[in-house]
Amino acid sequence: MLFMMPGLLLAALLSFPVVSMASDGQKLVRGRSVYQAVCASCHAPANVMVSAPKAGDLVDWGRRAPADRKGLDTLTDHAVEGFGAMPPKGGRSGLTRDEIRAAIEFMRSAPTAAQAAGG
């Protein structure tokens, strides 16, 4: 029974919405957490079987939307509502819009950040 506790704890932590993301550093940390828990299965650079843009691939992300607020808003809308083969909220209905946006910002960050996440 005790071996199941870490998974339950992680599930409980991921179910709580983020109330405030005051700094870019906090956004990057939260984005990394969401990426690792939800997004990496399709967006990890090593996953060549899925056509999703890969974390850290600035060229591919740039083709999908400009690196400005409007582009980020569009990507966030697509991730929240679902787009192509991607289900709404990456299949994790408990995620907030802010958490999804933080994950997108993380994946669109410099390649070294995505690689540091093991993606």
C-alpha positions in Angstrom: 0.0 0.0 0.0 2.8 2.4 0.8 4.4 2.0 -2.6 1.2 3.6 -4.2 1.5 6.8 -2.1 4.0 8.7 -4.3 1.6 8.3 -7.3 -1.4 9.4 -5.3 0.5 12.4 -3.9 1.6 13.4 -7.4 -2.0 13.1 -8.7 -3.3 15.2 -5.8 -0.7 17.9 -6.4 -1.4 18.0 -10.1 -5.1 18.4 -9.4 -4.7 21.7 -7.5 -4.8 24.8 -9.8 -2.0 27.2 -9.6 -3.3 30.4 -8.0 -0.5 32.8 -8.9 2.6 32.6 -11.0 4.4 35.7 -10.1 7.7 35.3 -11.8 9.0 33.9 -15.1 11.1 31.5 -13.0 8.0 30.1 -11.3 6.3 29.8 -14.7 9.3 27.8 -16.0 9.3 25.5 -13.0 5.5 24.9 -13.2 5.7 24.6 -17.0 8.4 22.0 -16.6 6.3 20.0 -14.1 3.3 20.0 -16.4 5.4 19.1 -19.4 7.0 16.2 -17.6 3.6 14.9 -16.2 1.4 15.4 -19.3 3.1 16.7 -22.4 6.4 14.8 -22.8 4.7 11.7 -24.1 4.1 13.5 -27.4 6.3 16.5 -27.3 9.6 14.9 -26.1 12.3 15.5 -28.7 13.0 11.7 -28.7 9.4 10.9 -29.8 9.6 10.7 -33.6 6.4 8.8 -33.9 4.2 11.9 -33.2 4.2 15.0 -35.3 3.7 17.3 -32.3 6.2 20.2 -32.0 9.1 19.0 -29.8 10.1 20.8 -26.6 13.0 23.1 -27.3 12.6 23.1 -31.1 12.3 26.8 -31.6 11.9 26.6 -35.4 9.0 24.2 -35.3 7.2 26.2 -32.6 7.9 29.4 -34.6 6.2 27.9 -37.6 3.1 27.1 -35.6 2.7 30.5 -34.0 4.8 33.7 -33.7 6.7 34.1 -30.4 4.5 36.9 -29.3 1.5 37.2 -27.0 -1.0 36.6 -29.8 0.9 33.5 -30.9 1.0 32.2 -27.3 -2.7 32.9 -26.9 -3.5 30.9 -30.1 -1.3 27.9 -29.0 -2.9 28.0 -25.6 -6.4 28.0 -27.1 -5.5 25.0 -29.3 -4.1 23.1 -26.3 -7.1 23.9 -24.1 -9.7 23.0 -26.8 -7.8 20.3 -28.5 -6.2 20.5 -32.0 -5.6 17.8 -34.6 -4.7 14.6 -32.7 -4.2 16.4 -29.4 -7.1 16.0 -27.0 -8.4 19.0 -25.0 -5.9 19.9 -22.3 -3.7 17.0 -23.4 -6.2 14.6 -22.0 -5.8 16.0 -18.5 -9.1 17.8 -17.8 -8.0 19.1 -14.4 -5.3 21.4 -15.8 -5.9 25.1 -15.8 -5.4 27.4 -18.7 -2.4 28.9 -16.8 -0.8 25.5 -16.3 -1.2 24.7 -20.0 0.2 28.1 -21.0 3.2 27.6 -18.6 3.9 24.2 -20.3 3.8 25.8 -23.7 6.1 28.5 -22.6 8.5 25.9 -21.2 8.4 23.9 -24.5 9.0 27.1 -26.5 11.9 28.0 -24.3 15.6 27.5 -25.2 16.5 24.0 -26.1 18.7 23.6 -23.0 15.6 24.1 -20.7 13.7 21.3 -22.5 16.8 19.0 -22.5 17.3 19.6 -18.8 13.7 18.3 -18.3 14.7 15.1 -19.8 12.7 15.8 -22.9 
